[in-house]
Amino acid sequence: MTMKHIFSIILGLMAFCQLQAQSWTADNGNGTFTNPLFYDEFTDPDLIRVGTDYYMVASSMHAMPGLPLLRSKDLVNWEFVTYIFDKLDLGPDFHLEGDKGIYGNGIWASAIRYHKGTFYVFVNVNDHGLQVFSAKNPAGPWTHKNMGGRIYDLGILFDDDDKIYAVHGYDEVHLIQLKPDFSGYVEGSEKVIIPKGNAMGEGHHFYKIDGKYYIISADYAPVGRMQCARADKLEGPYETVVISNRETMGTQRGWWTKGYGFWSNIPNEGEAMEFERPSENGFGAVTLHQGGIVDLPNGEWWGFSMMDVKSAGRLTFLSPVTWKDGWPYFGLEGNLGRSPRTWFKPDTGTDIAPLTTYQRDDDFSSAKLKPIWQWNHIPVDKKWSLTEKKGVLRLHTLPAKNFMYAKNTLTQRAIGPESSATVELNAKSLKKGDVAGLGLLNVPYYWIGVVRTDEGFILRFYDLVKNQSTDEPLSGPQVYLRASGDYNRDLATLSFSTDGKTFKEVGGELRLGYQMKTFQGVRYALFAFNTNGKAGGYADFDNFKVKEPLADRSKNLPLGKVITLTNLANGEQVWANPHGMLNRSYPGSNTFNGTGCQFRVHDRGQGRIALEALDGSGFVTVTGAGLSADVRLMQKETEGSLFMWQDMLWGQCMLLSLKTNRFIGLDPRTDEPYSADWPGTIPNRKDGTVFSWQEIK
C-alpha cells in the first residue's frame, strides 16, 4: 500500500468522523449521556434485551418503509438494523388513493418481543387489525400475518407456559389471548382485568418480573404521566401507582395545529388554518409518557419513554429506574418520578464510542436509498429512479391536486433543535404544469420549488396557512433549495439560490406546529407532481445536505473555565455569600460580577464537576439533606461537592447534586438562600433551578 493510499484512507476516516460529529448524539464521550437519545422523531418506542444486545422499534405511521429497528450495546448509541417491512399494502389508502388516504391511518404503537429464538413485532393498523411480524434474524427476512380485530396500543407477554397475551384499551384495560400460530384470538379469552377509574391509560407495556405481572401505560387525564399496574395473577386484581410525572426536562408545549386529528381529512388548500399558542407551563403530553423498562445483565433497570417536543415530533428519552416497594420508579433514589437530563451511561459492560444512527446527507450515488429516507406512501416504483441517471434521484411527476397528495414524495425527519436541509434541483425535464422542489411536510405544510409554464421556469413558494403563492423569475432550471427550521421556536424559513452560495429567503418566518393528523413532526420532503391531472416530465435531485448547528455540544460543559451563573427566574447571579452559603446577587449590587460570583468548573471525571468560588471561599458543597442554607462554601471537597452538569442547551444548565440526587435551586418568591432539594424544573425554566452560564474571558 502506497503512502498516497494511506493518506487517502486517513482523509476518508477524518471526513467520516466529521460527518458523524455533525449530527446529534446523546453520548457525551465522558461516560455520560444527555437526553433525548435522538433529536428526531422516534415515536412509541418499545425496547427489549436479547443477551447483551438491545433492540428498539418505533411507530412509523404512514411512512414506507416502516417500523425502524435499531440495535445497541449500551442503550445510548444505536445503529440501524432494518425496517421490519419495505411495503405494507393494505389497500388503496396505502397508495395515497381512496376516500381516507393513508395519512393518520398507518402504523401505531408497536411492541417488540423475543421468545425461543424468534423476534416478534406486533402493531395495530387503523381499520386493518393487528399485524404480526416475525423473524429468526433481526435483520430479516420478516414474515407478516394480519390477525384482524382492533387491539391498539397493545402490550404483549409470552408467559412461562408459552401462552401469548395482549393487553389493550384506554382506562379500561383488556386482556386477550392470542393463538400460538397468530391465526386469531382464543375464543372467549377477552376480559377486563383493570376496570375504569384506576387511572390507567394506553400504550401498554406488559412484563412478568419475579413472578409478578406489571403493566406500564401512559395516561393523559388531564396531563401526561406514566402509570404502573401490578398483580400476583394474570387476571388480577391489579393495584396501580404513578411511576413518572411532571418530567418535561424544561421543555414547553409548543404550537399546535388546531382542528386536525387522524380522523379528519387531508387539509385542502384554502381551508382556514388556526394554531393553539404555546402554554408557558402547561404539561399536556410534553411530560415523559408511553414507555417501559428493560433490565441489564448486572441487575440494573432502565426506563424508556417519549415526549411531544414541539414541531420536531415525539422524541425518545432514557431514564434510570429505581425499584422501591416493588415498583419500578423512573428516577433516582431520593427523587423518584423525575429523570435527569444528563446521567451516567448504563453499566452494560461495554465501551462504545459515540455514534449517530443515520447518515443524513445523500449524493444519491448508491444503488439504494439511505435508511434515513422514507416515502409518504407505497411508492410507484417505475416513477422514481437512482439509475436512470447515475448520481441523482429522479422523480417522475404524477398527477396530484396539491403537495399532500403528491405521490413518491421522499422524506426524512427534521432534526432538532435546529437544522437545515439543502438540495440541488435540475428541473429542465419538467413539462407544463409540473412542479418539483423541497417541502416541509406537516400540517400545515410549506414548499419551494420550480414550476414549468408556457413561458419557461419560475420559482414558486407556497404557504398553506395563508394559501398564497409567491413567484420569482428564474433564468434557468438549475436551482438550490433550502429549508431551515428552529424546532424549539416552531419556526422555519425557505430559501433558494442559483449559484449554491448566495441564498434568498422567500415567505418570511413560517409557523410550524405539532398536529394529530399524522402524530408526526416536520419532515424534509423532496417532491414532484403535475397540476394538470396527468403524468408529466421528471426532476433530478442531487447533493442533499443537512446541517445541525447545535449538534456539537462539546463546548456546553465549560471544564476548566471560569463562569458566572445567572438564575433564569430572577436575573440574579449565584453568589458565594460571606456567611458561607450559596446566595443571590442582584444586578447593580456591589457583589454583582465580583469574584464571589465567579466559579471555576473543575473536571472530576465521568461528567462530574466541582465548582470553586474565585473569591477563595472554597467549593460549592451540599451538606445534610441539602435544605435551604445547606449549599455551603467549603475549603475542602467532599462527596457533597460533586455535581452532574445538566446541559440544557442555549447556554443554560442545571446542577444535579450527587449527594441528594436533586437540583440546586431557590424559590424566587422568597429571600431564602440556595438549597439542593429541588426535584427538577418546570417547562418555562423559571422556577429557580435553571441557570444561564457565561464564560469569563
Rosetta blueprint (number, residue, H / E / L):
1 M L
2 T L
3 M H
4 K H
5 H H
6 I H
7 F H
8 S H
9 I H
10 I H
11 L H
12 G H
13 L H
14 M H
15 A H
16 F H
17 C H
18 Q H
19 L H
20 Q H
21 A H
22 Q L
23 S L
24 W L
25 T L
26 A L
27 D E
28 N L
29 G L
30 N L
31 G L
32 T E
33 F E
34 T E
35 N L
36 P L
37 L L
38 F L
39 Y L
40 D L
41 E L
42 F L
43 T E
44 D E
45 P E
46 D E
47 L E
48 I E
49 R E
50 V E
51 G L
52 T L
53 D E
54 Y E
55 Y E
56 M E
57 V E
58 A E
59 S E
60 S L
61 M E
62 H L
63 A L
64 M E
65 P L
66 G E
67 L E
68 P E
69 L E
70 L E
71 R E
72 S E
73 K L
74 D L
75 L L
76 V L
77 N L
78 W E
79 E E
80 F E
81 V E
82 T E
83 Y E
84 I E
85 F E
86 D L
87 K L
88 L L
89 D L
90 L L
91 G L
92 P H
93 D H
94 F H
95 H H
96 L L
97 E L
98 G L
99 D L
100 K L
101 G L
102 I L
103 Y L
104 G L
105 N L
106 G L
107 I E
108 W E
109 A E
110 S E
111 A E
112 I E
113 R E
114 Y E
115 H E
116 K L
117 G L
118 T E
119 F E
120 Y E
121 V E
122 F E
123 V E
124 N E
125 V E
126 N L
127 D L
128 H L
129 G E
130 L E
131 Q E
132 V E
133 F E
134 S E
135 A E
136 K L
137 N L
138 P L
139 A L
140 G L
141 P L
142 W L
143 T E
144 H E
145 K E
146 N E
147 M E
148 G E
149 G L
150 R L
151 I L
152 Y L
153 D L
154 L L
155 G E
156 I E
157 L E
158 F E
159 D L
160 D L
161 D L
162 D L
163 K L
164 I E
165 Y E
166 A E
167 V E
168 H E
169 G L
170 Y L
171 D L
172 E L
173 V E
174 H E
175 L E
176 I E
177 Q E
178 L E
179 K L
180 P L
181 D L
182 F L
183 S L
184 G L
185 Y E
186 V L
187 E L
188 G L
189 S L
190 E L
191 K E
192 V E
193 I E
194 I E
195 P L
196 K L
197 G L
198 N L
199 A L
200 M L
201 G L
202 E E
203 G E
204 H E
205 H E
206 F E
207 Y E
208 K E
209 I E
210 D L
211 G L
212 K E
213 Y E
214 Y E
215 I E
216 I E
217 S E
218 A E
219 D E
220 Y L
221 A L
222 P L
223 V L
224 G L
225 R E
226 M E
227 Q E
228 C E
229 A E
230 R E
231 A E
232 D L
233 K L
234 L L
235 E L
236 G L
237 P L
238 Y L
239 E E
240 T E
241 V E
242 V E
243 I E
244 S E
245 N E
246 R L
247 E L
248 T L
249 M L
250 G L
251 T L
252 Q L
253 R E
254 G L
255 W L
256 W E
257 T E
258 K E
259 G E
260 Y E
261 G E
262 F L
263 W L
264 S L
265 N L
266 I L
267 P L
268 N L
269 E L
270 G L
271 E L
272 A L
273 M L
274 E L
275 F E
276 E E
277 R L
278 P L
279 S E
280 E L
281 N L
282 G L
283 F L
284 G L
285 A L
286 V L
287 T L
288 L L
289 H E
290 Q E
291 G E
292 G E
293 I E
294 V E
295 D E
296 L L
297 P L
298 N L
299 G L
300 E L
301 W E
302 W E
303 G E
304 F E
305 S E
306 M E
307 M E
308 D E
309 V L
310 K H
311 S H
312 A H
313 G L
314 R E
315 L E
316 T E
317 F E
318 L E
319 S E
320 P E
321 V E
322 T E
323 W E
324 K E
325 D L
326 G L
327 W E
328 P E
329 Y E
330 F E
331 G E
332 L E
333 E L
334 G L
335 N E
336 L E
337 G L
338 R L
339 S L
340 P L
341 R L
342 T E
343 W E
344 F E
345 K L
346 P L
347 D L
348 T L
349 G L
350 T L
351 D L
352 I L
353 A L
354 P L
355 L L
356 T L
357 T L
358 Y L
359 Q L
360 R L
361 D L
362 D E
363 D L
364 F L
365 S L
366 S L
367 A L
368 K L
369 L L
370 K L
371 P L
372 I L
373 W L
374 Q E
375 W E
376 N L
377 H L
378 I L
379 P L
380 V L
381 D H
382 K H
383 K H
384 W E
385 S E
386 L L
387 T L
388 E L
389 K L
390 K L
391 G L
392 V L
393 L E
394 R E
395 L E
396 H E
397 T L
398 L E
399 P E
400 A L
401 K L
402 N L
403 F H
404 M H
405 Y H
406 A L
407 K L
408 N L
409 T L
410 L E
411 T E
412 Q E
413 R E
414 A L
415 I L
416 G L
417 P L
418 E E
419 S E
420 S E
421 A E
422 T E
423 V E
424 E E
425 L E
426 N E
427 A L
428 K L
429 S L
430 L L
431 K L
432 K L
433 G L
434 D E
435 V E
436 A E
437 G E
438 L E
439 G E
440 L E
441 L E
442 N L
443 V L
444 P L
445 Y L
446 Y E
447 W E
448 I E
449 G E
450 V E
451 V E
452 R E
453 T E
454 D L
455 E L
456 G E
457 F E
458 I E
459 L E
460 R E
461 F E
462 Y E
463 D E
464 L L
465 V L
466 K L
467 N L
468 Q E
469 S E
470 T E
471 D E
472 E E
473 P E
474 L L
475 S L
476 G L
477 P L
478 Q E
479 V E
480 Y E
481 L E
482 R E
483 A E
484 S E
485 G E
486 D E
487 Y L
488 N L
489 R L
490 D L
491 L E
492 A E
493 T E
494 L E
495 S E
496 F E
497 S E
498 T L
499 D L
500 G L
501 K L
502 T L
503 F L
504 K E
505 E E
506 V E
507 G E
508 G E
509 E E
510 L E
511 R E
512 L L
513 G L
514 Y E
515 Q E
516 M E
517 K L
518 T L
519 F L
520 Q L
521 G L
522 V L
523 R E
524 Y E
525 A E
526 L E
527 F E
528 A E
529 F E
530 N E
531 T L
532 N L
533 G L
534 K L
535 A L
536 G L
537 G L
538 Y E
539 A E
540 D E
541 F E
542 D E
543 N E
544 F E
545 K E
546 V E
547 K E
548 E L
549 P L
550 L L
551 A L
552 D L
553 R L
554 S H
555 K H
556 N H
557 L L
558 P L
559 L L
560 G L
561 K L
562 V E
563 I E
564 T E
565 L E
566 T E
567 N E
568 L L
569 A L
570 N L
571 G L
572 E L
573 Q E
574 V E
575 W E
576 A E
577 N L
578 P L
579 H L
580 G L
581 M E
582 L E
583 N E
584 R E
585 S E
586 Y L
587 P L
588 G L
589 S L
590 N L
591 T L
592 F L
593 N L
594 G L
595 T H
596 G H
597 C H
598 Q L
599 F E
600 R E
601 V E
602 H E
603 D E
604 R L
605 G L
606 Q L
607 G L
608 R E
609 I E
610 A E
611 L E
612 E E
613 A E
614 L L
615 D L
616 G L
617 S L
618 G E
619 F E
620 V E
621 T E
622 V E
623 T L
624 G L
625 A L
626 G L
627 L L
628 S L
629 A L
630 D L
631 V E
632 R E
633 L E
634 M E
635 Q L
636 K L
637 E L
638 T L
639 E H
640 G H
641 S H
642 L L
643 F E
644 M E
645 W E
646 Q E
647 D E
648 M L
649 L L
650 W L
651 G L
652 Q E
653 C E
654 M E
655 L E
656 L E
657 S E
658 L L
659 K L
660 T L
661 N L
662 R L
663 F E
664 I E
665 G E
666 L L
667 D L
668 P L
669 R L
670 T L
671 D L
672 E L
673 P L
674 Y L
675 S E
676 A E
677 D E
678 W E
679 P L
680 G L
681 T L
682 I L
683 P L
684 N L
685 R L
686 K L
687 D L
688 G L
689 T L
690 V L
691 F E
692 S E
693 W E
694 Q E
695 E E
696 I L
697 K L
